[in-house]
């Protein structure tokens, strides 16, 4: 029997692949260049009177963006790279008064200067495409429910690893990824993906100072229906299963979209053993999380309305808060993030916020209005409200979001955002709850894409 090597197989399929170009010089001359220039202002005020602490106020200005290039395909092969930068200016000389969530917050968590800007090659990859098969290796921004670029501040988070997907037919696609490193959006360093999640407690939890993430996924989409499932296996740490599905119901001049989601997480391997020990990071509790959410949305003329409900089920004997250290914010009830950046900052995997805390039930209402039909082309507004109740909270958390937006053609956008959170709630790694009386945040974002 003849043996066919993997390299020979790749070469043979490459020769059959359709090329955008036929010469090496055209690979670069026909390359696509894109990017953006972004200005960002943010101010965060915290009323800490519940704990008799002094109130705080922090702000920052920064300008930066991205510059990317993607080559044309030659026999199915291509490459890409994206340069990313954030550069603060007009900030306070007092680090405590600088909102580092648009600068280097993650760098600061690892011992660096959080107020310093940085530049980084956030993406650098090679890719291969052939008849529905997509393979790439290197640094990339990806978007899945549990691991996400989350580009809501200055820059996206990116990952380093191997990525693959195959389009089975016009409706279905399967994928498999192997990821080893994570660069949080406020950092210029790629850190081992498990090490970044658990920080200095990595060995205590997993028995090792590093590890890898394996992710398998399947998606189905047809006219009126969709279904997605992801299984994320973080070596000796946690296994996460995410499932969602939805359907579209036509009703006269409106369409009603109905969606549901389920998330299950469990500690695995060494983490399952070590977290159960007395005095562990979680207070002797294994990770066991179950969460569900429902969403209904409808559009009428230039308005869109959304109603959502979520429940992260309570289990006092377990660490029952969602574990989301790689910038996933999957719940339908998710609101504009507070300054905490959820759990994606170095070492913050086992902390949680608001609607993601075990025992939390959230009800969200949102109304988005486009004003094109009123003669104000490009203008829009979004109003959103979330009430989060939990028997562990002294008071319900209430989030109010207001966004005023403007877009000109495909290139320029301006957003003014106001965020007010009454009884802003967070959970420590051992589940201890703390609340701020009020968190107020204001943002101005001007973005030009090219």
C-alpha positions as CSV (number, residue, x, y, z in Angstrom):
1,X,0.0,0.0,0.0
2,X,1.3,3.4,-0.9
3,X,1.7,6.0,1.8
4,X,0.6,9.5,1.0
5,X,2.2,12.2,3.2
6,X,0.3,15.1,4.5
7,X,2.6,17.6,2.7
8,X,2.0,15.8,-0.6
9,X,-1.7,15.9,0.0
10,X,-1.6,19.6,0.7
11,X,0.5,20.3,-2.4
12,X,-1.8,18.3,-4.6
13,X,-5.0,20.0,-3.3
14,X,-3.2,23.4,-3.6
15,X,-2.6,22.8,-7.3
16,X,-6.3,22.2,-7.7
17,X,-7.4,25.3,-5.7
18,X,-8.7,28.4,-7.4
19,X,-6.3,31.3,-7.2
20,X,-7.0,35.0,-7.2
21,X,-3.6,35.5,-8.9
22,X,-1.1,33.4,-10.7
23,X,2.3,35.0,-9.8
24,X,4.0,35.7,-6.5
25,X,4.3,39.4,-7.3
26,X,0.5,39.6,-7.8
27,X,0.1,38.1,-4.3
28,X,1.2,41.4,-2.9
29,X,0.2,43.9,-5.6
30,X,-3.4,42.6,-5.4
31,X,-3.4,42.6,-1.6
32,X,-6.2,44.3,0.3
33,X,-5.3,47.0,2.8
34,X,-7.8,48.1,5.5
35,X,-7.9,49.7,8.9
36,X,-9.3,52.4,11.1
37,X,-8.4,55.5,13.1
38,X,-10.2,55.8,16.3
39,X,-10.5,58.5,19.0
40,X,-11.9,57.4,22.4
41,X,-12.8,59.4,25.5
42,X,-14.0,57.6,28.6
43,X,-14.9,58.7,32.1
44,X,-15.9,56.4,35.0
45,X,-17.3,57.6,38.3
46,X,-17.9,55.3,41.2
47,X,-20.0,56.1,44.3
48,X,-18.6,53.8,47.0
49,X,-20.7,55.1,49.9
50,X,-22.1,51.6,50.6
51,X,-18.6,50.7,52.0
52,X,-17.8,54.1,53.4
53,X,-15.0,54.5,50.9
54,X,-14.1,57.7,49.1
55,X,-15.8,58.1,45.7
56,X,-13.5,57.8,42.6
57,X,-13.4,59.4,39.2
58,X,-11.1,58.4,36.3
59,X,-10.9,59.4,32.7
60,X,-8.7,59.0,29.6
61,X,-8.3,60.2,26.0
62,X,-6.7,57.9,23.5
63,X,-6.1,57.8,19.7
64,X,-5.2,54.7,17.8
65,X,-6.5,52.0,15.6
66,X,-5.5,49.3,13.2
67,X,-3.8,48.8,9.9
68,X,-4.2,45.4,8.2
69,X,-3.1,43.7,5.0
70,X,-4.4,40.5,3.5
71,X,-2.7,39.1,0.4
72,X,-4.4,37.7,-2.6
73,X,-4.7,33.9,-2.9
74,X,-2.1,31.8,-4.7
75,X,-3.1,28.2,-5.1
76,X,-5.4,28.6,-2.1
77,X,-2.7,30.1,0.1
78,X,-2.8,33.6,1.6
79,X,-1.4,35.6,4.5
80,X,-2.5,38.5,6.7
81,X,-1.3,40.8,9.4
82,X,-2.8,43.6,11.5
83,X,-0.9,46.3,13.3
84,X,-2.7,47.7,16.4
85,X,-2.0,50.8,18.5
86,X,-3.4,52.9,21.4
87,X,-1.8,56.2,22.4
88,X,-3.2,58.1,25.4
89,X,-3.0,61.9,25.7
90,X,-4.4,64.5,28.1
91,X,-4.5,62.1,31.0
92,X,-4.0,62.8,34.7
93,X,-0.5,62.6,36.3
94,X,-2.2,60.6,39.1
95,X,-2.6,56.9,37.9
96,X,-5.6,56.5,40.1
97,X,-7.4,59.0,38.1
98,X,-6.7,57.4,34.7
99,X,-9.3,55.0,33.2
100,X,-6.9,52.4,31.8
101,X,-9.7,50.4,30.1
102,X,-8.8,52.0,26.8
103,X,-5.0,51.9,27.4
104,X,-3.1,49.1,29.2
105,X,-5.3,47.8,32.0
106,X,-4.2,44.2,31.4
107,X,-0.5,45.2,31.2
108,X,-0.9,46.8,34.6
109,X,-2.4,43.6,36.0
110,X,0.8,41.8,35.0
111,X,3.1,44.4,36.7
112,X,3.5,46.9,33.8
113,X,2.4,50.5,33.6
114,X,-1.3,50.5,32.8
115,X,-1.3,54.2,31.8
116,X,1.2,53.7,28.9
117,X,0.1,53.2,25.4
118,X,1.5,50.4,23.2
119,X,1.7,49.0,19.7
120,X,1.5,45.3,18.8
121,X,1.3,43.0,15.8
122,X,-2.1,41.7,16.9
123,X,-2.7,39.5,13.8
124,X,-0.1,37.6,11.8
125,X,-1.3,34.4,10.1
126,X,-1.1,32.2,7.0
127,X,-4.3,30.7,5.6
128,X,-5.4,28.1,3.1
129,X,-8.8,27.8,1.4
130,X,-10.1,25.0,-0.8
131,X,-13.7,24.1,-1.7
132,X,-15.2,25.1,1.6
133,X,-12.2,24.1,3.7
134,X,-10.6,27.0,5.6
135,X,-7.4,26.5,7.6
136,X,-5.2,29.2,9.2
137,X,-2.4,29.4,11.7
138,X,-1.1,32.3,13.8
139,X,-2.5,35.3,15.5
140,X,-6.1,36.1,14.7
141,X,-9.1,38.0,16.1
142,X,-12.0,35.5,16.4
143,X,-15.6,35.9,17.3
144,X,-17.4,33.1,19.2
145,X,-19.8,33.3,22.2
146,X,-17.1,32.3,24.7
147,X,-14.0,33.6,23.0
148,X,-14.3,37.0,21.3
149,X,-12.4,40.0,19.9
150,X,-14.8,42.2,21.9
151,X,-13.8,45.4,20.1
152,X,-15.8,47.8,22.2
153,X,-12.9,49.9,23.5
154,X,-9.8,50.8,21.5
155,X,-8.6,47.5,20.2
156,X,-9.7,43.8,19.9
157,X,-8.5,40.8,21.8
158,X,-6.7,38.3,19.7
159,X,-5.6,34.7,19.9
160,X,-2.7,32.6,18.7
161,X,-3.3,29.1,17.4
162,X,-4.6,26.8,14.7
163,X,-8.1,27.4,13.2
164,X,-10.1,25.3,10.8
165,X,-13.6,25.1,9.4
166,X,-15.4,23.2,6.7
167,X,-18.6,24.2,4.9
168,X,-20.5,20.9,4.7
169,X,-23.3,22.4,2.5
170,X,-25.1,25.7,2.0
171,X,-26.5,25.5,5.5
172,X,-24.0,23.7,7.7
173,X,-20.4,24.3,8.8
174,X,-18.1,22.5,11.3
175,X,-15.0,23.8,12.9
176,X,-12.0,22.9,15.1
177,X,-9.5,25.2,16.8
178,X,-6.4,24.7,18.9
179,X,-5.5,27.8,20.7
180,X,-2.4,28.4,22.9
181,X,-2.2,32.1,23.6
182,X,-4.4,35.1,24.3
183,X,-3.7,38.8,24.0
184,X,-6.2,40.8,25.9
185,X,-7.5,44.0,24.3
186,X,-5.6,46.2,26.8
187,X,-2.3,44.4,26.4
188,X,0.6,44.1,23.9
189,X,1.6,40.6,25.0
190,X,0.5,37.2,24.0
191,X,0.2,35.0,27.2
192,X,-0.5,31.3,27.5
193,X,-4.3,31.1,27.3
194,X,-4.7,29.1,30.6
195,X,-2.0,31.2,32.4
196,X,-3.7,34.4,31.4
197,X,-7.1,33.2,32.8
198,X,-5.8,32.1,36.2
199,X,-2.7,34.3,36.6
200,X,-0.5,33.6,39.5
201,X,-2.9,30.9,40.7
202,X,-2.5,28.7,37.5
203,X,-0.3,26.0,39.1
204,X,-2.4,25.9,42.2
205,X,-5.5,25.3,40.1
206,X,-4.3,23.2,37.2
207,X,-1.0,21.7,38.4
208,X,0.8,23.3,35.5
209,X,1.9,26.8,34.5
210,X,0.4,26.5,31.0
211,X,-2.2,24.7,28.9
212,X,-4.2,24.8,25.7
213,X,-7.7,25.3,24.5
214,X,-9.5,22.9,22.1
215,X,-12.7,24.1,20.5
216,X,-15.1,22.2,18.3
217,X,-18.2,23.8,16.8
218,X,-21.1,23.2,14.5
219,X,-23.5,25.8,13.0
220,X,-26.6,25.5,10.9
221,X,-28.5,28.3,9.2
222,X,-31.4,28.3,6.7
223,X,-34.2,30.6,5.9
224,X,-36.0,31.2,9.2
225,X,-33.9,28.9,11.4
226,X,-30.5,28.8,13.0
227,X,-28.6,26.6,15.4
228,X,-25.1,26.8,16.9
229,X,-23.1,24.6,19.4
230,X,-19.6,25.0,20.8
231,X,-17.5,22.8,23.0
232,X,-14.5,24.6,24.6
233,X,-12.1,22.3,26.4
234,X,-9.5,24.2,28.5
235,X,-6.9,21.7,29.5
236,X,-7.0,20.8,33.2
237,X,-9.3,23.8,33.9
238,X,-12.8,23.9,32.5
239,X,-15.1,22.5,29.8
240,X,-17.7,24.8,28.5
241,X,-20.7,23.9,26.3
242,X,-22.6,26.6,24.6
243,X,-25.8,26.0,22.5
244,X,-28.2,28.5,20.9
245,X,-31.0,28.3,18.4
246,X,-33.5,30.6,16.9
247,X,-36.4,31.0,14.4
248,X,-38.0,33.9,12.5
249,X,-41.7,34.3,12.4
250,X,-43.2,36.6,9.7
251,X,-46.2,38.5,11.0
252,X,-47.9,41.0,8.7
253,X,-45.4,43.9,8.3
254,X,-43.2,42.7,11.1
255,X,-40.9,39.8,11.7
256,X,-40.5,38.3,15.2
257,X,-37.2,36.6,16.0
258,X,-37.2,34.1,18.9
259,X,-34.0,32.8,20.3
260,X,-32.9,30.5,23.2
261,X,-29.5,29.7,24.6
262,X,-28.0,27.3,27.2
263,X,-24.5,27.2,28.8
264,X,-23.0,24.5,30.9
265,X,-19.5,24.7,32.5
266,X,-17.6,22.2,34.7
267,X,-14.1,22.1,36.2
268,X,-12.1,19.2,34.7
269,X,-8.9,17.3,35.5
270,X,-6.6,18.8,38.1
271,X,-8.8,21.9,38.6
272,X,-11.8,19.7,39.5
273,X,-9.6,18.1,42.3
274,X,-7.8,21.2,43.4
275,X,-10.7,23.6,43.6
276,X,-12.6,21.2,45.8
277,X,-9.9,21.4,48.5
278,X,-10.5,23.5,51.6
279,X,-8.9,26.9,51.3
280,X,-8.8,26.8,47.4
281,X,-9.4,29.9,45.3
282,X,-13.1,29.2,45.2
283,X,-13.4,28.4,48.8
284,X,-13.5,24.6,48.3
285,X,-16.0,24.6,45.4
286,X,-15.8,22.9,42.1
287,X,-17.0,24.8,39.0
288,X,-20.5,23.8,38.0
289,X,-22.6,26.3,36.0
290,X,-25.9,26.1,34.2
291,X,-27.4,29.1,32.5
292,X,-30.3,29.7,30.1
293,X,-31.6,32.7,28.3
294,X,-34.5,33.6,26.0
295,X,-34.9,36.5,23.6
296,X,-37.7,38.0,21.5
297,X,-37.1,40.8,19.1
298,X,-39.1,42.5,16.4
299,X,-38.6,45.3,13.9
300,X,-41.3,47.7,12.7
301,X,-40.3,50.3,10.1
302,X,-37.2,52.0,11.5
303,X,-37.5,50.7,15.0
304,X,-36.3,47.5,16.7
305,X,-37.5,46.2,20.1
306,X,-35.9,43.4,22.1
307,X,-37.0,41.7,25.3
308,X,-34.6,39.1,27.0
309,X,-34.5,37.0,30.1
310,X,-31.6,35.1,31.6
311,X,-31.0,32.8,34.6
312,X,-27.7,31.6,35.9
313,X,-28.9,28.9,38.2
314,X,-27.9,29.0,41.9
315,X,-25.9,26.2,43.5
316,X,-24.5,27.1,46.9
317,X,-22.2,24.1,47.1
318,X,-20.6,25.0,43.7
319,X,-18.8,27.8,42.0
320,X,-21.9,28.7,40.0
321,X,-20.9,32.0,38.3
322,X,-20.1,31.9,34.6
323,X,-16.4,31.6,33.9
324,X,-15.6,33.9,30.9
325,X,-11.8,34.8,30.8
326,X,-11.5,35.2,27.1
327,X,-13.8,38.2,26.4
328,X,-16.9,36.2,25.8
329,X,-20.1,38.0,27.0
330,X,-22.7,35.6,25.6
331,X,-25.9,36.1,27.6
332,X,-28.8,37.8,25.7
333,X,-29.2,40.1,28.7
334,X,-25.6,41.5,28.3
335,X,-25.4,45.3,28.6
336,X,-22.6,47.7,27.7
337,X,-19.6,46.6,29.8
338,X,-18.7,48.5,32.9
339,X,-15.1,49.4,33.7
340,X,-14.5,45.9,35.1
341,X,-13.9,44.4,31.6
342,X,-15.6,41.4,33.1
343,X,-13.2,38.5,33.7
344,X,-10.7,38.9,30.8
345,X,-8.1,40.9,32.7
346,X,-5.1,38.7,33.7
347,X,-5.9,36.3,36.5
348,X,-9.6,37.3,36.7
349,X,-11.2,34.1,35.4
350,X,-13.1,33.2,38.5
351,X,-14.5,36.6,39.2
352,X,-18.0,37.7,37.9
353,X,-20.2,40.7,37.3
354,X,-23.9,41.4,37.6
355,X,-26.1,39.1,35.4
356,X,-23.2,36.6,35.1
357,X,-23.1,35.8,38.9
358,X,-24.6,32.5,40.0
359,X,-28.2,33.0,41.1
360,X,-28.8,36.0,38.9
361,X,-31.9,36.5,36.9
362,X,-31.9,39.3,34.4
363,X,-34.7,41.0,32.4
364,X,-33.6,43.3,29.6
365,X,-35.5,45.7,27.3
366,X,-33.9,47.5,24.4
367,X,-35.3,50.0,21.8
368,X,-33.2,51.0,18.8
369,X,-34.4,53.8,16.5
370,X,-33.0,54.8,13.1
371,X,-33.9,58.4,12.0
372,X,-33.3,58.1,8.3
373,X,-37.1,58.1,7.6
374,X,-37.4,61.3,9.6
375,X,-34.9,63.1,7.4
376,X,-31.9,62.6,9.7
377,X,-29.9,60.3,7.6
378,X,-27.3,58.3,9.5
379,X,-28.6,59.1,13.0
380,X,-29.7,56.5,15.5
381,X,-30.4,56.0,19.2
382,X,-30.5,53.0,21.5
383,X,-32.1,52.9,24.9
384,X,-31.7,49.8,27.1
385,X,-32.6,48.7,30.6
386,X,-31.6,45.6,32.6
387,X,-32.8,44.6,36.1
388,X,-30.7,41.9,37.7
389,X,-32.1,40.2,40.8
390,X,-30.3,37.7,43.0
391,X,-31.1,36.4,46.5
392,X,-27.4,37.0,47.3
393,X,-27.6,40.7,46.4
394,X,-28.6,43.3,49.1
395,X,-30.3,45.2,46.3
396,X,-31.2,44.5,42.6
397,X,-28.8,45.9,40.1
398,X,-30.3,48.2,37.5
399,X,-28.5,49.1,34.3
400,X,-29.5,52.1,32.1
401,X,-27.7,52.5,28.7
402,X,-28.2,55.4,26.3
403,X,-26.4,55.5,22.9
404,X,-26.6,58.3,20.3
405,X,-25.0,57.3,17.0
406,X,-24.2,58.8,13.7
407,X,-22.8,57.1,10.6
408,X,-21.6,58.7,7.3
409,X,-21.5,56.3,4.4
410,X,-19.4,53.3,5.3
411,X,-16.4,55.1,6.6
412,X,-17.2,57.4,9.6
413,X,-19.1,56.8,12.8
414,X,-19.6,58.8,16.0
415,X,-21.1,57.4,19.2
416,X,-22.0,59.1,22.5
417,X,-22.7,56.6,25.2
418,X,-24.1,57.1,28.7
419,X,-24.1,54.2,31.2
420,X,-25.6,54.3,34.7
421,X,-25.6,51.3,36.9
422,X,-27.3,51.4,40.3
423,X,-26.0,48.8,42.8
424,X,-23.2,47.7,40.4
425,X,-22.5,44.2,41.7
426,X,-19.4,42.0,41.5
427,X,-18.4,38.6,42.9
428,X,-14.9,37.7,44.1
429,X,-13.3,34.3,43.3
430,X,-14.8,32.8,46.5
431,X,-18.3,34.2,45.7
432,X,-18.2,37.1,48.1
433,X,-20.6,39.8,46.8
434,X,-19.8,43.6,46.8
435,X,-21.9,46.4,45.5
436,X,-21.3,50.0,44.4
437,X,-24.1,52.5,45.0
438,X,-23.7,53.9,41.5
439,X,-21.4,53.5,38.6
440,X,-21.6,56.2,35.9
441,X,-19.7,56.1,32.7
442,X,-19.5,58.3,29.6
443,X,-17.9,57.6,26.3
444,X,-17.2,59.5,23.1
445,X,-16.0,57.3,20.2
446,X,-15.1,58.7,16.7
447,X,-14.1,56.0,14.2
448,X,-12.9,56.3,10.6
449,X,-12.6,53.1,8.6
450,X,-10.7,52.7,5.3
